[in-house]
Amino acid sequence: MAAMATKACHMLIGGELVESESGAWDESLNPANEEVIGRTPAGTAADVDKAARAAERAWPAWAAMGVIGRAEILRTFGARLLERADELLSVEVMDTGNTIGPMRGDVRMAVDSLNYYAGLGYELKGQTIPSTPGNLHLTVREPYGIVVRIVPFNHPVMFATARTAAALTAGNAAIIKPPETSPLSAMVLAQIARDVFPPGVFNIVTGSGATAGDALVRHPMVKRIAFIGSTATGRAIQMAAAESAVKHVSLELGGKNPMIVFPDADPDAVAKAAVAGMNFSWQGQSCGSTSRLLLHDSLHDQVLERVVDLVSSLRVGDPLDEDSQMGPINSARQLAKVEHYVRIGEAEGARLLTGGRRPQGSMFARGYWIRPAVFGGVTSNMRIAKEEIFGPVLSVLRWSTVDEAIAMANTVDYGLTAAIWTNDIDTAFSTARRVRAGHQWINGYGAHYMAVPFGGVKASGIGREEALEEMLDYTEIKTINVILRGPRATGARGEPKADLTGSR
């Protein structure tokens, strides 16, 4: 696997698999054992410029191809992904540390999204507006031209494809920036895309965020940027983009997501949902993880006991092993962050009830390992209850009144997801209306549904993805006023109608 990954490591620019202009390379490590499993080009500003110019040349013809032509190519792309799904899966598991079982769904989700947007292209509609009776006023939707998609490390292939499908359907060319810690699956993706898309329509530039990422965000030809990642990086992208041009930036950012449990909920179902909602198969490295469990006094103790038992029994091990339920943290830097927050939680007085330490055994001597942690006795003023850890750390809080629960849920800066558990429909909906989160589940957790918009409020982002709104957000509206040479327009009584349009 390492030899294959190393040999395949080339960027895709203008339909060609290329090395970096600098000739420099970045090493990719297996987070389970810290072994080098591949090298990727260390992309530079010069590489970014080449990609932008290739995309600028390509997108007009791609847009002119029409909905049917673009849809056919997107479906072909999806079919080719499925042909190499096992290869993509193996590379991605080794490169991210995510467990192989749940990761099997990522390629399928990517293909489903490609097919969904391929069929949605006819919804790129404008409007006719009856502004004046004697003329024609209409709008059309046109692509921005070049779209940059910056991909996080938790779902590299899925986000590079599923979250690019809408932009491509709308007629844009795309430049993908894979995560610097887990770029290898994108190198396989580059081979597939080269053989499917017209040159320059789909480009991949690897490298660090500080170099390649910053150059992409600042490039004057790039008008549209989409990013999934931390709130801090999202703010940095907004500032960098604004310094170079006027750009449209959409952000799907972090979360500190509450799961609010009412007294009538079933304790066993709640405990299982709380553990599943933490996405431990991705080591808790998921922006939608329900990392704050808010339990009513009446069932707090029994649910907490069940949660601790379930988390303690999770099998941490080789992510390529089908029986493993959690693998290593993605990188040394991310592991250090998780360990830092575990120490903060203990220092603040929260009770570490399980996990938070490196597993014992020879296989864990190297790599970025930690056992999943549960903290009890957490209060809303603690940092582990307010700040996104992006790791396998669950904070459990208790509440007595509904107002107290709502205040706990809304006290953080984030507002991505929320889960509400109750059998009372009035309680469920009234709570959902008061909680400030963009994507919510009632008696559920974690699931994303096709055609249902996903995105956050407050510091969790701007814009919505996974639905029609995403595709429309990759277009600009152009207004066309047709001044007809027919009889002069008249008012309701037959007198000549005044021109009320004015000018500015």
N, C-alpha and C positions, 0 to 999 in steps of 0.2 A: 504493500500500500504506500509506503513512504516513497519508494522509487517512482511509482506511477504519479503520485501527487507532485513530486519535485519536477518530473519531466513535463508535466502539464501546465506549469505555472507561467502563464503569459497573460498579459492584459489583452483586451479586445478593443481596438481603436480603428475606426473606419473600415471594419470588415477584416482586419488583419490581426493575428496573434503576435504581439510584440513584447519586447523587453522594455525596461525604462530607458529613457534617453541618457540617464546618468550611469547606467550599467550596474547600479547598486541593487542589492536584494535584501529582503526582510525574511527572517526565519520564523516558521510557524511551529509552535510546540504543542505536543499532546498534553493537555492539562492533567491527565491521569498519571503520567510518569515523567513529564518534562523533556521527553525525547523530541528531537527535531524530526518532523514528519513532512516538511515541505518548505519551499522558498517561493516567495512572490516578489515581483518587481517593486522596488521602492519608488513609486510614482512621484513625479516632480511637477512643478508649475508648467514646464514645457510639455510634459505628457498631457496634462489637463488641457492646455491650449490646443494641442493636436486633436484631442477628443471633441472639444467644443467646436472646432472648425469642421471636423468630419460630420458632426451632428447638424451643424448649420447648413451644410451642403445637402444633407440627406432628407431633412424633415419636409421641405416643400413637396417633393415627389411622393413621399410617404403619405402626406395629408391628401394629395391629389389622387391617390390610389382609390380612395373611397372606402366606405364602410365594409363592403363585401370583401374587397381585396385585403384589407388589414385584418379582418376577422379570420379569413382563411389562413393567413400566416400565423396568427396567434394560436389557432387550434393546432396547426402543424407543430409549433413550438411546444405546446403542451404534450402532444403525442411523443415527441422526441425526448422530453423530460421523463416520461413514463418508461421509455425504453431503457434509460440509464438510471432509473430510480434506485436500484440497489447500490450502484456505484456512488451516487450522490449521498445516499444514506450513510454508507460506511465512512466516506471521507468526512462528512459533517459530524458524525458522532465522535470520531477521533479528534477532530479539530475544535469542537465546542465543549465536549464533556457531557453533553446531554444524553440521557439514556435512550437506547435504540428502540424500545417498544413504542413509546409515544411519538418519537421522531418519525416513525413510518408515515404518520399522517401529514407531515409537512409538504412533501412533494405532491401528494394527492390534493391538498388544499390549494397549492399553487396552481395546479392544472385546473381545478374547479373554478378558480378565480379567472384564469385566462379564458376559459369557455364562457363564463358568466359575462364578462365584459365584451367578449367577441359578439355575443348575442344582444348586447345592450346598445350597440353603436347607433342604432336608428333613433335612439332617444336624444341624440345631439341636435335638438330642435331649437329653432328660433321662434319668434312670435310676429304676428301682424298686429298693429296697434291702430285703432280708429281715431287717430288724433285730429285729422281734418277730413271732411267728407269728400273732397275732390282729389286727394292725393293718396299715395301708398306709403305707409311707414312700417318698416320691418326690421327685425334683428336676425343675425346669424351668429353661430358659435364657431370660433376659429381657435386652433391650437396656439399655445404660447410659442412653440418652436422647440426649445431645448429644455428638458426637465432633468434636474439632478435629484437622484434618490440616494440618500445616505442611510446605510443598512446597519442595524445593531447586531451584536454577537449571539443573541439567543435563538434567532431563527433565520440564519443567513440566506439560504436558498429560497425559502418561502417568501420572505420580505422582498428579495431582489426580483422576484417574478410576480407573485400575487399582488404586491403593492406597486408594481410598475404597469400592470395590465391596463388600468384605467387611462393612464397617460398615453400609452401607445394607441389604444382604441381611439382616443380623441385626436390623433394625428400628430402627436409630438414625437421627437426623437429623445432617447433617454441615455443618460450617463449614470452608471451605477458605481457607487463607492462602497465596496465591501468592508466589513469590520476588520481592523488591523490585526486583532488577535485570532480571528477565525475566517480567513479569506479563501481557504482551499476549495471549498465547494463551488465558489464563484468561478474558479479557474476551469472546472468541468463545464459550468454553465456557459463560459465564454466559447468553448468548442462547439456546443450545441447551437448557440445563438449565431455564431459565424456562418453556419451552414443553412440557417433558416431566414434571417432578416436581410434586407438590402443593406449594403455597406453603410455604416454610420448611423443606422437607426437605433441599434442597441450596442452601447459601448460599456466597457468595464475598466475602471482605473483603480489600481490598488495603491496602497501606501498609507502613511500615517494621517491622522486627522489634522495634525498641525501643519502638514505640508500639502498633500494632495487634497484633503478635505477643505482646507482653508482656500486653496486656489480655486476649487470648484465653486465654492460659495461666492467668492469675489469676482469670478470671471464675468466680464461685461456682457458677453453673449447669452449668459444664463439668466432667464427671466423668472423661472419657476423652480423652487427648491422644496423638497419634501424630506422630512427627517423623523426618525423614530429613535428615541434615546432619552438621556437625562435632561432634566429641566435646565441645569447649568449650561450644558452644551447647546440646548435649544436657544437660550438667550444669547449665547456667544454667536451662533449662526445668524440670528436676527441682526445683531450689531454689525457683524462683518458684511452681511449682504447689503445693509443700508449704506455702508461706507463706499460702495463701488457703483451702485445703481439702484433704481427703484425696482424692487422684486416682490413677487408673491411667495410667501413662505408659509407652509403648513407644518404643524408640529404635533406629533403624538408622543407625549412626554411621560414623566414618571407618575407614580401613584403611591399613596399610603391608604389603601382601600379598606373600608370597614365592612365587616359582616355583622349585622345587627340581629340579635337573636331574642325573640319575645318569649314570654313564659309558656305559651301554648305549643311551642315547637317540640318536636321529638328529639330528646337528647342524643340518642344513637345516630339518627340521621344528621343532626347538626354536627356532631363530632367528625363523622366521616366526610361531610361536606367541607368542614373547616380545614381538614388536612388536604383534601383534594384541591381545594381552592388556593392552596399555597404553591401549587405547581412545583412540587419537590422533584419531579422528573427533570425539571430544568433548574434544579438547585435553588428554587425560589427566585430565579433570575427572570422575572416576568413582570412587566409593568402593571398587569391586571391582577396580580396575586392579592388575595384577601389577607393582608398581613396584620390587620387589627381585628381581633375577635372580641366583639362587644356583647357580653353575656348578662342577661337579667339575673338579679340576685337569686331568684328562686331556683334556677338551674345551673348557676355558675359552677358550683363545686363538682357536680356530677359530670357536666360536659368537660370541664377542664381535666378531670381525672381520665376520662376516655381519650381526650386529645393527646395527653402525655403518653398514654399507653400506645396509641397508634403511631405517634411520631417516633417513640423509642424503638419500635419494632421495624421501622423502615430499613430495608436492606441497602446499605451504602456499598457500592462496589463498581467493578469494571463496567463502564457504560455500554460496552459491546455485548455484555451478558444479558440475555433476555430476562433474567430474574432480578437484575438490579433495579432498585426503585429510586436511587439517587446516585449521581456521579460526582465528579470533582467540580469545584468552582472553575469558571472559565479561564482565569488568569491569576498570576501571583498578585497583581495589583488589586483585583477584585476580592481575592481571599483576604488580603490585608485589611480591606475595608470592612468585610464581614466580621473578622476577628476584632477589629477596633470597636465596632458597635456592640459586640458581646461584652467587651470590657466596660463600655459606657453603661450598658444596662445594669450590670452588676454594681458598678460604682454609684448609680442613681438609686439603688435600693430595690430594684426589681428582683424577683426570685427566678434564677435559672433552674428550671425543673427537669430539663433533659437537654443533651447535646451541647453544642457550642465548643466542642473540643475536637482535636484531630483523632480519627479512628485508630485503634490499635491494630497491629499486624504488619507483616513485611511488605505487603502490596501497597501500604499507605506511607512507606518510608519516603517516597518522592511523589511529587504531584501536589495539587492544590485541594486538599481534602479537609472537610469539616463535617461533623455530624449535625443534622438539623436540630435547631434549638427552639424551645418554647419558654417564654418568660411569663410568669404569673405575677400578680400584684402590681401590674403596670398602671400608671396614671397618665392622664392626658398631657401633663406638663413635662414628661420624660422625653428625651430625644428619641428613644427607640419607638415611641408612640407618635412622633411627629415627622421624622425624617425618613426618606426612602433608603432602605439598606440594600435592596436588590440582591437578596440572598436568602438562605433558608432560616429565617428568624421570624417566629410568630409571637406577637405581643397580645396578651389576653387582658382585657379590662372588664370591669363590672359596672352595672348601672341599676338604678332603682325606678326612675321615672322616664317617660317617653321624652320629655324635654331634655333631660340629662343625656339620653342616648343620642338625640339629634345634635346637641351641642358637641358631644364627643366626636361624632362623625364629621361635623363641619369645621372643627377647630383647626385642622391642618391646612396647609397651603394648596394641597392637591385636590383634584376632583375628577379622577378618571372613572373608577368603577365603584359599585357598592352592591352588597347582597343583603336582602331583608328576609328573615325567616319568621313566618307566622301563618296560622291557619285562618286568620280573620282578614277578609278582603278589604274592609274599610281601613283597618290598621295598616295593611300592606301598602295601599295606594296613598293614604295620607302621609305615611313615612317617606315613600318614594318621592312625593312632591316636595318634601321639606329637605331631603338630603341633596347636597350640592355635588352631584356626580353625573357625568355625561352618559354612562352606560350602566344599567342596573339590572339585577336579577331579583325576582321574588321566588323564594324557595328553590334557588338554583345558584350556580357559581360558574365562573370561568368560560362558559361557552360563547363562541362567536357564531352568528348565523348569517348565511349568505343573504345579501341585499338589506341587512339591518345595519344602519350607520353606527360606526364605532369611533369614539373620540372623547376627549375630556374637556372640563371647564377649569377655571382658575389657572393654576400653574401647571396643569396637566396637558395643556396644548391648545391648538387652534385648528379647526377644520374637522371634517369627518371622513372616514375611509370605509371601504368594504361595501359600498352601496352606490346608487345612482349619483348621490351628491359628490362622491369622489371624482367620478368621471367628468361631471360638469365643472368641477373646480379646476380641471386642467384645460379649460377653455376661457377665452375672452369674448365678450359680447361686442359685436360690431353693429352699429345702427345705420340703416340705409333709408333715406327719405327720397321717394320718387315723386317729383313734381310733375303732374300730368298736364297735358295741354288741352284738356277738355273744357267744357263750359265753366265759367268762373264759379267757384263755390259760393253758395248763398246760405244765409242764416235760416232760422226756422220760419221767418215771416217773408222770405223772399228777397230781402235787401242784401247787398253785397256784404260778405262776412269780413270783419276786420282780421288782419293778420296779428295774432296774439303771440306769435312765437318770439319776436324780438331778436336781439343778437347780443353777444357778449364778447 
